[in-house]
Structures are given as C-alpha cells and as structure tokens.
C-alpha cells in the first residue's frame, strides 16, 4: 500500500518515525517543534493541497517535519532527505534559500518573515492568472514579531482569499513559555480585529479538529486563520510541553523510547 492510500494517522506515524531517525542521525535538536506541527503538515500534504498549492513553514526550525511530509507525499525526492544536515545538503537545519526545490520556495527560520513571503505569493496570483492556495505555518515566536502583523494588515487589506494562516500555538518558545516571554492572548480576537476569518482548532494535533477548522473557513471571503492549539513534542511522553526539547538532541535510549511510544500509541 502506498503512502497516499494510508490513513492520516498511519501516515503521521511513518512521518514521525522518519523525522526522529533524521534528527537522531544528525544528532540535532528542534524535535519538539517538529512534532507539534506534524499533523498540520500531514493534513495539508496528504489531504488538502493541490499540485500547484504551496506551503511556507515560517517556523523554519521545524524543518524536519516539513522535509519528511514533503518527501513521503512525493513532493521532495527521497535522495534529498538522505542528505539531511550533511555537508553540501539542500536540507539543512532550516529550509533552504537556494530556490532549487520547487516544494520549498523560500528559506525561512528567522521568525517573522514567513507570512510576508506567503502574502507575496498569494498576491501574485492576481498578475499571473494562476490558481493556487498558499498555506503558511506560524509559531508562537512568529507572533512576537511586528513584521508578522504588518503582513496581516496587508493580507486583510488586499483580501487574499487564497491565503490560509495556521498558527501552531504550542505555548513554548526557545527561551521559555509564551505567557512568560510575551503574552499573545487573546489570539482569536486579535486576528479577527485585523480582518481575518478565524477558527480555533482546540486540539491542533488531531486530524478531525484540523479538517473541521478548514471546512468552517471554506466559504470565507478574505484571508483565513486557524489557531491550532498544539503540544510541543506531541506523542513523546518525555518531550511533551518541555522547554528543553526545543533544542535538545536525543540520546540512544531516548530515541528507542520515542519510537516505542509512537508504535504503541498507533500514532
């Protein structure tokens, strides 16, 4: 059975195991950030996106999740995935700036830039005659940046109906919990006040919740925003909601436990 014929839960399990293997091989961190947005990416890549649609992962430190889902959905060659974090790779710790990969139109990771890039892509449709959707995934940290809110204003002013923002709101940033670093609530009211149609996915790591949120926004007349309340390190008991798993690599025994937990949960 091909990946495209599996259930979203089964695909998520394959993606999780693959990204854990990539990070273990590289002895690298940003695992918790990748796991918090994995369901968001799987739902987009395997169920929602058309051939010409685009993803901008503004929280570029979660590149492992992006690379894995793009690869398993046939948008990125497996050979590229094998070079993750290695000398001369196109797939470094953050998405590449080279433009050599069609599925990754821009390099990201310096927070606050992704939404502006996504707005430019969505706006370009008016001049090219092409028909496509643009999905951009933001983090808590992205929402600290003034450039993000300038882009929000631009999107609402130009009524970018082909733009969907998904905020991966896991409550943790690189240096602490969001409510301690810079409070973002009330998030829903903020995005609505700026002119977006907004839906909250209370369980942003649940496919049914994500699908329902997208469906509720289907007939919106302007730009859309899904506030996805997620869990950093989702699916791995010792990583969940732990600040240190923004950066830490896994030790051998931790890697084995993580794989065991994914398999046991059927995630």
LINCOR-V442036 format. One record per residue. N is the residue number from 0. SS is DSSP state (a for helix, b for strand, c for the rest). D_CENTER is the distance of its C-alpha to the mean C-alpha in whole Angstrom. Layout:
BEGIN
N,SS,D_CENTER ; N,SS,D_CENTER
END
This chain:
BEGIN
0,c,26 ; 1,c,23 ; 2,a,19 ; 3,a,19 ; 4,a,22 ; 5,c,21 ; 6,c,19 ; 7,a,16 ; 8,a,17 ; 9,a,18 ; 10,a,16 ; 11,a,13 ; 12,a,16 ; 13,a,17 ; 14,a,13 ; 15,a,13 ; 16,a,17 ; 17,a,16 ; 18,a,13 ; 19,a,16 ; 20,a,19 ; 21,a,17 ; 22,a,17 ; 23,a,20 ; 24,a,22 ; 25,a,20 ; 26,c,21 ; 27,c,18 ; 28,c,16 ; 29,c,13 ; 30,a,13 ; 31,a,12 ; 32,a,9 ; 33,a,8 ; 34,a,9 ; 35,a,8 ; 36,c,5 ; 37,a,7 ; 38,a,8 ; 39,a,6 ; 40,a,5 ; 41,a,9 ; 42,a,10 ; 43,a,9 ; 44,a,11 ; 45,a,14 ; 46,a,15 ; 47,a,14 ; 48,c,14 ; 49,c,17 ; 50,c,18 ; 51,c,18 ; 52,c,15 ; 53,b,12 ; 54,b,8 ; 55,b,8 ; 56,b,5 ; 57,c,8 ; 58,c,7 ; 59,a,8 ; 60,a,10 ; 61,a,7 ; 62,a,8 ; 63,a,10 ; 64,a,7 ; 65,a,7 ; 66,a,11 ; 67,a,11 ; 68,a,10 ; 69,a,11 ; 70,a,15 ; 71,a,15 ; 72,c,15 ; 73,c,17 ; 74,c,16 ; 75,c,16 ; 76,c,19 ; 77,a,20 ; 78,a,22 ; 79,a,19 ; 80,a,17 ; 81,a,21 ; 82,c,21 ; 83,c,18 ; 84,c,19 ; 85,c,23 ; 86,c,25 ; 87,c,24 ; 88,c,21 ; 89,c,19 ; 90,c,16 ; 91,c,16 ; 92,c,14 ; 93,c,12 ; 94,c,12 ; 95,c,15 ; 96,c,17 ; 97,c,20 ; 98,c,19 ; 99,c,20 ; 100,c,17 ; 101,c,17 ; 102,c,14 ; 103,c,13 ; 104,c,15 ; 105,c,14 ; 106,c,14 ; 107,c,12 ; 108,c,12 ; 109,c,15 ; 110,c,13 ; 111,c,14 ; 112,c,14 ; 113,a,11 ; 114,a,12 ; 115,a,16 ; 116,a,15 ; 117,a,13 ; 118,a,16 ; 119,a,19 ; 120,a,17 ; 121,a,18 ; 122,a,21 ; 123,a,22 ; 124,a,23 ; 125,a,26 ; 126,a,28 ; 127,a,27 ; 128,c,27 ; 129,c,24 ; 130,c,22 ; 131,c,19 ; 132,c,15 ; 133,b,13 ; 134,b,9 ; 135,b,8 ; 136,b,5 ; 137,b,7 ; 138,b,8 ; 139,c,12 ; 140,a,13 ; 141,a,12 ; 142,a,14 ; 143,a,17 ; 144,c,17 ; 145,a,20 ; 146,a,19 ; 147,a,16 ; 148,a,19 ; 149,a,21 ; 150,a,18 ; 151,a,18 ; 152,a,22 ; 153,a,22 ; 154,a,19 ; 155,a,22 ; 156,a,25 ; 157,c,24 ; 158,c,23 ; 159,c,20 ; 160,c,20 ; 161,c,18 ; 162,b,15 ; 163,b,12 ; 164,b,10 ; 165,b,8 ; 166,b,8 ; 167,b,7 ; 168,b,11 ; 169,c,12 ; 170,c,15 ; 171,b,15 ; 172,b,15 ; 173,c,16 ; 174,c,20 ; 175,b,20 ; 176,b,19 ; 177,a,18 ; 178,a,21 ; 179,a,23 ; 180,a,21 ; 181,c,21 ; 182,c,21 ; 183,c,19 ; 184,c,20 ; 185,c,21 ; 186,a,18 ; 187,a,19 ; 188,a,22 ; 189,a,21 ; 190,a,18 ; 191,a,21 ; 192,a,24 ; 193,c,22 ; 194,c,22 ; 195,c,19 ; 196,b,20 ; 197,b,18 ; 198,b,17 ; 199,b,16 ; 200,b,14 ; 201,c,16 ; 202,c,15 ; 203,c,11 ; 204,c,11 ; 205,c,14 ; 206,a,14 ; 207,a,17 ; 208,a,16 ; 209,a,13 ; 210,a,15 ; 211,a,18 ; 212,a,16 ; 213,a,15 ; 214,a,19 ; 215,a,20 ; 216,c,19 ; 217,c,20 ; 218,c,23 ; 219,c,22 ; 220,c,24 ; 221,c,21 ; 222,c,18 ; 223,b,16 ; 224,b,14 ; 225,b,12 ; 226,b,12 ; 227,b,11 ; 228,b,13 ; 229,c,11 ; 230,c,13 ; 231,c,12 ; 232,c,13 ; 233,c,13 ; 234,c,16 ; 235,c,18 ; 236,c,21 ; 237,c,21 ; 238,c,18 ; 239,c,17 ; 240,c,17 ; 241,c,19 ; 242,a,18 ; 243,a,20 ; 244,a,17 ; 245,a,15 ; 246,c,17 ; 247,c,19 ; 248,c,20 ; 249,c,21 ; 250,c,25 ; 251,a,26 ; 252,a,27 ; 253,a,24 ; 254,a,22 ; 255,a,25 ; 256,a,24 ; 257,a,20 ; 258,a,21 ; 259,a,24 ; 260,a,22 ; 261,a,19 ; 262,a,22 ; 263,a,25 ; 264,a,22 ; 265,c,21 ; 266,c,18
END
